[in-house]
Amino acid sequence: MYIFAITPRRNESAWIRFKLELAGTDITCVARRLGVSQPAVSQVVSGRSHSARIEAEIAKIIGYPSWNAMLKAVRSGAA
């Protein structure tokens, strides 16, 4: 079951990219790992599209149980 994902804001997209770098990966590596295109991952990170699979993988890499939990933590200042 897919629950509607929160759309990241511009500053949150930058935070996601930064956290991926800190985890030793980037959008291209995420795309390769999932067998999807780099633009597909980039569009999810920027909030232009949604993919439960890509969102879940990014949240997992950054250390959150879900995409929504990750963005809620960022918005509450707990990240």
C-alpha positions as CSV (number, residue, x, y, z in Angstrom):
1,M,0.0,0.0,0.0
2,Y,1.4,3.4,-1.0
3,I,0.8,6.3,1.3
4,F,1.0,9.7,-0.3
5,A,4.5,11.0,0.1
6,I,5.4,14.4,1.3
7,T,7.0,16.6,-1.4
8,P,10.4,18.0,-0.5
9,R,10.9,21.7,-0.6
10,R,13.9,23.2,-2.3
11,N,16.1,23.4,0.8
12,E,15.0,19.8,1.7
13,S,16.1,18.6,-1.7
14,A,19.6,20.1,-1.0
15,W,19.6,18.5,2.4
16,I,18.8,15.1,0.9
17,R,21.6,15.4,-1.6
18,F,24.0,16.4,1.2
19,K,23.0,13.5,3.4
20,L,23.4,11.1,0.5
21,E,27.0,12.4,0.1
22,L,27.6,12.0,3.8
23,A,26.5,8.4,3.5
24,G,29.0,7.9,0.7
25,T,26.6,7.8,-2.2
26,D,24.8,10.1,-4.6
27,I,21.8,10.2,-6.9
28,T,23.7,8.3,-9.7
29,C,24.5,5.5,-7.3
30,V,21.0,5.3,-6.0
31,A,19.7,5.0,-9.6
32,R,22.2,2.3,-10.4
33,R,21.3,0.3,-7.3
34,L,17.6,0.4,-8.2
35,G,18.0,0.0,-11.9
36,V,16.3,3.3,-12.7
37,S,17.6,6.4,-14.5
38,Q,19.5,9.1,-12.8
39,P,16.8,11.7,-13.8
40,A,14.1,9.6,-12.2
41,V,15.9,9.7,-8.9
42,S,16.7,13.4,-9.3
43,Q,13.0,14.2,-10.0
44,V,12.0,12.4,-6.8
45,V,14.6,14.3,-4.8
46,S,13.5,17.6,-6.3
47,G,9.8,16.9,-5.6
48,R,8.8,16.8,-9.3
49,S,7.7,13.2,-9.1
50,H,7.1,10.4,-6.7
51,S,8.2,6.8,-6.6
52,A,7.7,4.7,-3.5
53,R,10.6,2.5,-4.3
54,I,13.1,5.4,-4.8
55,E,11.8,7.3,-1.8
56,A,12.1,4.2,0.4
57,E,15.7,3.6,-0.7
58,I,16.8,7.1,-0.1
59,A,15.2,7.2,3.3
60,K,16.9,3.9,4.2
61,I,20.3,5.1,3.0
62,I,20.0,8.3,5.1
63,G,18.8,6.3,8.1
64,Y,15.1,6.9,8.4
65,P,12.3,4.3,8.4
66,S,10.4,6.1,5.6
67,W,10.4,9.1,3.3
68,N,7.7,10.9,5.2
69,A,9.5,10.3,8.6
70,M,12.6,11.8,7.1
71,L,11.0,14.9,5.8
72,K,8.9,15.3,9.0
73,A,12.2,15.2,11.0
74,V,13.8,17.8,8.7
75,R,10.7,20.1,9.1
76,S,10.6,19.7,12.9
77,G,14.3,20.5,13.2
78,A,15.1,17.0,14.5
79,A,17.2,15.9,11.6
